[in-house]
């Protein structure tokens, strides 16, 4: 562990490098862990931080005071808060444990292989990745298994909660969309009409429709209430499995976008008419090398920009109205990207991401670097608070740093 003198020296250098006033940034080094930080999370009310470490503990921190409120022992891997913040879910080392946030007591433990987990929006059910990559739906109160969704190798990213948390939509082995009740695990409705493997699902902002993308290169829009196909959007004409096809709705629900990550191409359609509005291309798609890592396309919160993340290849941002490429960031020379998440600011003016051991904040319109938080040689996790006022990083030496108001 760093001693106090070295910590203060590092904080002084951060303040000089950032060249900001004390009101703009506050850094709290947290020294409560003795092992590498595995994961960190903010509470839904922005008052607490939860951290998990290789020392097999999770710790709850008060943001304002920086003090440890509670330690959860025998906690491994990833940690998240329930939507109301009253429970903490920890998973790793072949088990999942649900803790009471207020008392620190274990509510239940499930012994199973697991890689990731998520609460539905009302916090009543949980899905986790179990043995053989099967997805398991469980009741949050009891840990009781409600339903197991069998893993199908050729079908990816195709199990998700509806926005209201009441249902799950999945893809079956015979290539149908199926709507399930989360309480009973019973089938509610089947959506027919796929010619190939289904790779991606995305709900509309109002939750009334869902997009699907299948290997025949067609995006379909489905009505949740009836199971009817509302519209089909074509234009890619791709055969077989491209290296990632991903879809997103604009915030107003009027447009959809789809990404071919191996080609570096994004297409945008008008939802009501089905008309293709524009095709967005970039010089990044001509670079040599692979595109390993996560890939996705997403609109900014105001819908004015669209971002494509091409894994190790780079980040592209376009202006939606003009189609102009605003930012083109190649990551090939320094392709160590700590986080797979590129974060838009609430006003759409900046992005935050972590690259080559540094946290970077860029102004979108100019591409100018506003801030660089340097020398995080051992970053293991980074996240943004729900109110977007704080960035928090977890380091491999067990240190947690909280940055206040980094102009995002």
C-alpha positions as CSV (number, residue, x, y, z in Angstrom):
1,X,0.0,0.0,0.0
2,X,1.1,3.6,-0.7
3,X,2.1,5.5,2.4
4,X,0.4,8.8,3.2
5,X,3.2,10.9,2.0
6,X,3.2,9.4,-1.5
7,X,-0.6,9.6,-1.7
8,X,-0.4,13.3,-1.0
9,X,2.3,13.8,-3.6
10,X,0.2,12.0,-6.2
11,X,-2.8,14.1,-5.4
12,X,-0.8,17.3,-5.7
13,X,0.5,16.3,-9.1
14,X,-3.1,15.5,-10.2
15,X,-4.2,18.9,-9.2
16,X,-1.3,20.6,-11.0
17,X,-1.9,18.5,-14.2
18,X,-5.6,19.2,-14.2
19,X,-5.0,23.0,-13.5
20,X,-8.4,23.4,-12.0
21,X,-9.6,24.9,-8.8
22,X,-10.5,23.0,-5.7
23,X,-14.2,23.5,-6.4
24,X,-13.9,21.7,-9.8
25,X,-12.2,18.5,-8.7
26,X,-11.9,16.6,-5.4
27,X,-10.0,13.4,-5.1
28,X,-10.5,11.0,-2.2
29,X,-8.0,8.2,-2.0
30,X,-9.6,5.2,-0.2
31,X,-7.2,2.8,1.4
32,X,-9.5,0.2,2.8
33,X,-8.7,-2.6,0.5
34,X,-5.5,-4.7,0.5
35,X,-6.0,-6.2,-3.0
36,X,-6.7,-5.2,-6.5
37,X,-10.1,-3.5,-7.1
38,X,-12.3,-5.8,-9.2
39,X,-15.4,-3.6,-9.6
40,X,-17.0,-0.4,-8.3
41,X,-20.5,0.9,-8.3
42,X,-22.5,4.0,-7.2
43,X,-25.7,3.7,-5.2
44,X,-28.8,4.8,-7.0
45,X,-29.1,7.9,-4.8
46,X,-25.5,9.0,-5.5
47,X,-24.6,8.9,-1.7
48,X,-22.5,5.8,-1.6
49,X,-19.8,3.8,-3.4
50,X,-19.5,0.1,-3.4
51,X,-16.1,-1.6,-4.1
52,X,-15.0,-5.2,-4.4
53,X,-11.4,-6.4,-4.2
54,X,-9.2,-9.4,-4.5
55,X,-9.0,-9.3,-0.7
56,X,-12.4,-11.0,-0.9
57,X,-14.3,-8.1,0.7
58,X,-16.7,-5.5,-0.6
59,X,-16.8,-2.1,1.1
60,X,-19.5,0.5,1.3
61,X,-18.2,4.1,1.4
62,X,-19.9,7.4,2.2
63,X,-19.1,9.8,-0.7
64,X,-19.2,13.0,1.3
65,X,-17.0,11.9,4.2
66,X,-14.9,9.2,2.4
67,X,-15.3,6.8,5.4
68,X,-16.1,3.1,5.3
69,X,-19.6,2.4,6.5
70,X,-19.7,-1.4,6.2
71,X,-17.5,-4.3,5.0
72,X,-19.1,-7.3,3.4
73,X,-16.8,-10.4,3.9
74,X,-16.6,-13.4,1.6
75,X,-17.5,-11.2,-1.4
76,X,-15.9,-11.9,-4.8
77,X,-15.8,-10.4,-8.2
78,X,-18.5,-8.0,-9.4
79,X,-20.9,-6.0,-7.2
80,X,-24.0,-4.0,-8.0
81,X,-26.8,-2.3,-6.1
82,X,-30.4,-3.2,-6.4
83,X,-32.5,-0.5,-8.1
84,X,-33.7,0.8,-4.7
85,X,-30.2,0.5,-3.1
86,X,-31.4,-1.8,-0.3
87,X,-29.5,-4.8,-1.4
88,X,-26.1,-5.6,-2.8
89,X,-25.4,-8.4,-5.2
90,X,-21.9,-9.9,-5.4
91,X,-20.8,-12.6,-7.8
92,X,-17.6,-14.6,-8.4
93,X,-15.7,-17.7,-7.3
94,X,-18.7,-19.9,-8.3
95,X,-21.3,-18.2,-6.1
96,X,-23.7,-15.3,-6.0
97,X,-24.5,-13.6,-2.7
98,X,-27.3,-11.1,-2.0
99,X,-26.6,-8.8,1.0
100,X,-28.7,-6.4,3.0
101,X,-27.1,-3.0,2.5
102,X,-28.2,-1.7,5.9
103,X,-27.1,-4.6,8.1
104,X,-24.5,-6.3,5.9
105,X,-26.2,-9.7,6.5
106,X,-26.4,-12.3,3.8
107,X,-29.9,-12.8,2.5
108,X,-29.1,-15.9,0.3
109,X,-26.3,-17.6,-1.5
110,X,-26.4,-19.5,-4.8
111,X,-23.5,-21.8,-5.7
112,X,-23.2,-21.7,-9.4
113,X,-20.8,-20.6,-12.1
114,X,-21.5,-17.0,-13.0
115,X,-20.0,-14.3,-15.1
116,X,-22.5,-11.4,-15.0
117,X,-25.8,-10.5,-13.5
118,X,-28.5,-7.8,-13.7
119,X,-31.6,-6.7,-11.8
120,X,-34.7,-5.9,-13.7
121,X,-36.0,-2.3,-13.4
122,X,-38.3,-3.0,-10.5
123,X,-35.6,-5.0,-8.6
124,X,-37.8,-8.1,-8.1
125,X,-35.9,-10.5,-10.4
126,X,-32.3,-11.1,-11.4
127,X,-30.8,-12.7,-14.4
128,X,-27.3,-14.2,-14.2
129,X,-25.0,-16.2,-16.4
130,X,-24.9,-19.7,-15.0
131,X,-23.1,-23.0,-15.9
132,X,-22.6,-23.7,-19.6
133,X,-23.5,-20.0,-20.3
134,X,-27.2,-20.6,-19.6
135,X,-29.0,-17.6,-18.3
136,X,-30.9,-18.1,-15.0
137,X,-33.9,-16.0,-13.9
138,X,-34.3,-16.0,-10.1
139,X,-36.5,-14.3,-7.6
140,X,-34.7,-11.5,-5.7
141,X,-36.3,-12.1,-2.3
142,X,-35.7,-15.9,-2.1
143,X,-33.0,-16.7,-4.7
144,X,-35.5,-19.3,-6.1
145,X,-34.9,-20.2,-9.7
146,X,-37.9,-19.2,-11.9
147,X,-36.6,-20.3,-15.3
148,X,-33.4,-21.3,-17.1
149,X,-32.8,-20.1,-20.7
150,X,-30.6,-22.5,-22.4
151,X,-27.5,-21.2,-24.1
152,X,-27.5,-21.3,-28.0
153,X,-24.1,-20.7,-29.4
154,X,-25.3,-19.1,-32.7
155,X,-27.6,-16.6,-30.9
156,X,-26.0,-13.6,-29.2
157,X,-27.2,-10.7,-27.0
158,X,-30.8,-11.9,-27.2
159,X,-32.2,-12.1,-23.7
160,X,-33.3,-8.9,-22.0
161,X,-35.9,-7.5,-19.6
162,X,-38.6,-5.2,-20.9
163,X,-38.2,-1.6,-19.6
164,X,-40.9,-2.0,-17.0
165,X,-39.2,-5.2,-15.7
166,X,-42.4,-7.3,-15.9
167,X,-41.3,-9.5,-18.9
168,X,-38.3,-11.0,-20.6
169,X,-37.9,-11.3,-24.3
170,X,-35.7,-14.0,-25.7
171,X,-34.8,-15.9,-28.9
172,X,-35.7,-19.6,-29.1
173,X,-33.9,-22.4,-30.9
174,X,-36.4,-22.2,-33.8
175,X,-35.6,-18.5,-34.3
176,X,-38.7,-17.0,-32.7
177,X,-38.9,-14.1,-30.3
178,X,-40.7,-15.2,-27.1
179,X,-42.1,-12.9,-24.4
180,X,-42.1,-14.4,-20.9
181,X,-43.6,-13.4,-17.6
182,X,-40.8,-12.7,-15.0
183,X,-42.9,-13.8,-12.0
184,X,-44.1,-17.2,-13.3
185,X,-41.6,-17.9,-16.1
186,X,-44.6,-18.7,-18.4
187,X,-44.6,-17.9,-22.1
188,X,-46.9,-15.0,-23.0
189,X,-46.4,-14.4,-26.7
190,X,-44.4,-15.6,-29.7
191,X,-43.1,-13.4,-32.5
192,X,-42.5,-15.3,-35.9
193,X,-40.7,-14.3,-39.0
194,X,-36.9,-14.9,-38.9
195,X,-34.9,-16.4,-41.8
196,X,-31.5,-16.5,-40.0
197,X,-29.9,-16.3,-36.6
198,X,-30.8,-13.4,-34.4
199,X,-28.0,-11.4,-33.0
200,X,-29.3,-8.3,-31.3
201,X,-32.5,-7.0,-29.5
202,X,-33.2,-3.4,-28.4
203,X,-36.4,-1.9,-26.9
204,X,-37.8,1.5,-28.0
205,X,-37.6,4.3,-25.4
206,X,-41.3,3.9,-24.6
207,X,-41.0,0.1,-24.3
208,X,-43.8,-0.6,-26.7
209,X,-41.6,-1.9,-29.5
210,X,-38.5,-4.0,-29.9
211,X,-35.9,-4.1,-32.7
212,X,-34.3,-7.3,-33.8
213,X,-31.3,-7.9,-36.0
214,X,-30.8,-11.2,-37.8
215,X,-28.1,-12.7,-40.1
216,X,-30.2,-12.1,-43.2
217,X,-29.2,-8.4,-42.8
218,X,-32.7,-7.2,-42.0
219,X,-33.8,-5.2,-38.9
220,X,-37.3,-5.8,-37.8
221,X,-39.5,-3.7,-35.6
222,X,-42.1,-5.6,-33.5
223,X,-45.1,-4.5,-31.5
224,X,-44.9,-5.9,-28.0
225,X,-48.6,-5.9,-27.3
226,X,-49.6,-7.9,-30.4
227,X,-46.4,-9.7,-31.5
228,X,-47.0,-8.2,-35.0
229,X,-44.1,-7.1,-37.2
230,X,-44.5,-3.4,-37.7
231,X,-41.8,-2.7,-40.2
232,X,-38.6,-4.2,-41.7
233,X,-35.5,-2.1,-42.5
234,X,-33.0,-3.4,-45.0
235,X,-29.9,-2.0,-46.8
236,X,-26.9,-3.8,-45.4
237,X,-27.2,-6.8,-47.6
238,X,-24.6,-8.7,-45.5
239,X,-24.4,-12.5,-45.6
240,X,-23.3,-14.5,-42.7
241,X,-22.0,-13.2,-39.4
242,X,-20.3,-9.8,-39.5
243,X,-18.0,-9.0,-36.7
244,X,-20.7,-7.4,-34.6
245,X,-24.0,-5.8,-35.7
246,X,-25.5,-3.5,-33.1
247,X,-28.6,-1.4,-33.1
248,X,-30.0,1.6,-31.1
249,X,-33.0,3.9,-31.0
250,X,-32.7,7.7,-31.0
251,X,-33.8,9.2,-27.6
252,X,-37.1,10.5,-29.2
253,X,-37.8,7.0,-30.7
254,X,-38.0,8.4,-34.2
255,X,-34.9,6.9,-35.7
256,X,-32.9,3.7,-35.5
257,X,-29.2,3.1,-36.1
258,X,-27.2,-0.1,-36.9
259,X,-23.5,-0.7,-36.9
260,X,-21.2,-3.0,-38.8
261,X,-18.1,-2.9,-36.6
262,X,-15.8,-4.8,-39.0
263,X,-16.7,-2.3,-41.8
264,X,-16.9,0.8,-39.6
265,X,-20.3,1.7,-41.2
266,X,-23.4,3.0,-39.5
267,X,-26.8,3.3,-41.2
268,X,-29.7,5.5,-39.9
269,X,-33.4,4.9,-40.8
270,X,-36.6,6.8,-40.1
271,X,-38.8,4.5,-38.0
272,X,-42.2,5.7,-39.4
273,X,-41.4,5.5,-43.1
274,X,-38.6,2.9,-43.1
275,X,-36.6,5.2,-45.3
276,X,-32.8,5.2,-45.0
277,X,-31.8,8.7,-43.9
278,X,-28.0,8.3,-44.3
279,X,-25.0,6.0,-44.3
280,X,-22.0,7.0,-42.1
281,X,-18.5,5.9,-43.0
282,X,-15.1,6.5,-41.5
283,X,-11.4,6.1,-42.4
284,X,-11.1,3.8,-39.4
285,X,-12.6,1.0,-41.4
286,X,-9.6,1.0,-43.7
287,X,-7.1,0.4,-40.9
288,X,-5.4,-2.9,-40.7
289,X,-5.8,-5.2,-37.6
290,X,-8.7,-6.8,-35.8
291,X,-11.6,-5.2,-33.9
292,X,-11.5,-7.4,-30.8
293,X,-13.3,-6.2,-27.7
294,X,-16.7,-4.8,-27.2
295,X,-18.6,-3.0,-30.1
296,X,-21.7,-0.9,-30.1
297,X,-23.5,2.1,-31.6
298,X,-25.4,4.6,-29.6
299,X,-27.0,8.1,-29.8
300,X,-26.1,10.9,-27.5
301,X,-28.7,11.9,-24.9
302,X,-29.9,14.8,-27.0
303,X,-29.8,12.7,-30.3
304,X,-27.5,15.1,-32.1
305,X,-24.5,12.8,-32.3
306,X,-24.0,9.1,-32.9
307,X,-21.1,7.1,-31.6
308,X,-19.6,3.9,-32.9
309,X,-17.2,2.0,-30.6
310,X,-15.1,-0.4,-32.6
311,X,-13.3,-2.1,-29.8
312,X,-9.5,-2.1,-30.3
313,X,-9.8,-0.2,-33.6
314,X,-11.2,3.1,-32.3
315,X,-14.0,5.5,-31.6
316,X,-16.0,7.5,-34.1
317,X,-18.6,10.2,-33.6
318,X,-20.7,11.7,-36.3
319,X,-23.2,14.6,-36.4
320,X,-26.6,13.0,-37.1
321,X,-28.1,15.8,-39.1
322,X,-25.2,16.4,-41.5
323,X,-23.5,13.1,-41.4
324,X,-20.1,14.8,-40.8
325,X,-17.5,12.9,-38.9
326,X,-16.6,14.9,-35.8
327,X,-14.2,12.7,-33.9
328,X,-12.1,9.8,-35.2
329,X,-9.9,8.2,-32.5
330,X,-7.6,5.4,-33.5
331,X,-6.7,3.0,-30.6
332,X,-4.5,0.6,-32.6
333,X,-1.1,2.0,-31.5
334,X,-2.1,2.1,-27.9
335,X,-5.0,-0.4,-27.8
336,X,-5.2,-0.9,-24.1
337,X,-8.7,0.3,-23.3
338,X,-9.6,-0.2,-19.6
339,X,-13.3,0.4,-20.1
340,X,-15.6,-0.8,-22.9
341,X,-17.9,2.2,-22.2
342,X,-17.5,5.5,-23.8
343,X,-19.6,7.9,-21.8
344,X,-21.5,10.9,-23.3
345,X,-22.1,13.9,-21.2
346,X,-25.7,14.8,-20.4
347,X,-25.6,17.8,-22.7
348,X,-23.9,15.9,-25.5
349,X,-20.9,18.2,-25.5
350,X,-18.2,15.8,-24.2
351,X,-17.2,12.2,-24.0
352,X,-15.3,10.3,-21.2
353,X,-13.3,7.1,-21.8
354,X,-10.2,5.4,-20.5
355,X,-7.3,4.6,-22.9
356,X,-3.7,3.7,-22.5
357,X,-3.9,3.9,-18.6
358,X,-5.4,7.5,-18.7
359,X,-9.0,8.8,-18.3
360,X,-9.7,11.3,-21.1
361,X,-12.4,13.9,-21.5
362,X,-12.9,15.2,-25.0
363,X,-15.0,18.0,-26.4
364,X,-17.0,16.6,-29.2
365,X,-17.4,19.6,-31.5
366,X,-13.7,20.3,-31.7
367,X,-12.2,17.0,-30.7
368,X,-10.1,18.9,-28.2
369,X,-8.9,17.1,-25.1
370,X,-10.3,18.9,-22.1
371,X,-8.9,16.8,-19.3
372,X,-6.5,13.9,-19.0
373,X,-6.2,12.1,-15.6
374,X,-2.7,10.7,-16.0
375,X,-0.6,7.8,-14.7
376,X,-3.3,5.4,-13.7
377,X,-0.9,2.5,-14.5
378,X,-3.1,0.0,-12.8
379,X,-6.7,1.0,-13.5
380,X,-9.0,-2.0,-13.1
381,X,-12.5,-0.3,-13.3
382,X,-14.0,3.1,-14.0
383,X,-17.6,4.3,-13.7
384,X,-19.8,7.4,-13.7
385,X,-22.3,8.3,-11.0
386,X,-26.0,8.2,-11.9
387,X,-26.2,12.0,-11.6
388,X,-23.1,12.3,-13.8
389,X,-21.3,14.5,-11.2
390,X,-18.5,12.0,-10.3
391,X,-16.1,9.7,-12.0
392,X,-14.7,6.9,-9.9
393,X,-11.7,4.7,-10.7
394,X,-10.5,1.5,-9.0
395,X,-6.8,0.6,-9.1
396,X,-5.0,-2.7,-8.8
397,X,-3.2,-1.6,-5.6
398,X,-6.6,-1.4,-3.8
399,X,-6.9,2.4,-4.1
400,X,-10.2,4.1,-5.2
401,X,-10.2,7.7,-6.5
402,X,-13.3,9.8,-6.7
403,X,-13.3,12.8,-9.1
404,X,-15.8,15.6,-8.6
405,X,-17.5,17.5,-11.5
406,X,-15.1,16.8,-14.3
407,X,-17.1,19.1,-16.6
408,X,-19.3,16.4,-18.0
